[in-house]
Amino acid sequence: MIANDFLSHAFMDREWKRVERIANKILTSAEITFWKKHAQSKVVLFKFWVAKEASYKMASRQFDLPRTFAPKNFPCQFLSEDQFSCQCGPHDYSGEWLFNEKGLLAVIQFDSRSVAEHFWVPYTNARRAPARHAMLGDLQKSHPTSFENMRSSHFEARVHPHYCRSYSEPWGVCSLELNS
């Protein structure tokens, strides 16, 4: 089972002007203290954001959670600059951050023996359908056996446990979990 969340550089640059409001909305008091003391405060704030979102996606695949996401209910900590841990009630989720030229991606894999591949497609705000179709086409070409029984409607439904999508203009990303 896999979950992800992604924020593009363009989004992070645009939203940085609302930094205090974002921090107060998503961070616990301990996370605010850590964030304010960290030398890379911009990256840290958004790392917390994507880690909490990915944790919510993973928890919602396993449990019946409310559709309303409450980020303060997912306390997170940095295990390193590239790894995190978040808590959802009695459950802990560990994941990793990938920071590249497109932006910041958080990925949680339930099975550590699996590997993840990430597929990037151009995304224009409010135009998810073309991005989903491009991702599905790329995945069907590159991993036909993973998707031989999957129809386009399944991919759009977001219920498949072996992939997870996230969008942040100008990119959409699909993380696909493969058995090693």
Secondary structure, 3 states (H helix, E strand, C coil): CEEEEEEEHHHHHHHHHHHHHHHHHHCCHHHHHHHHHCCCHHHHHHHHHHHHHHHHHHHHHHCCCCCCCCHHHCCEEECCCCEEEEEECCEEEEEEEEECCCEEEEEEECCCCEEEEEEEEECCCCCHHHHHHHHHHHHHHHCCCCCCCCCHHHHHHCCCCCEEEEEECCEEEEEEEEEC
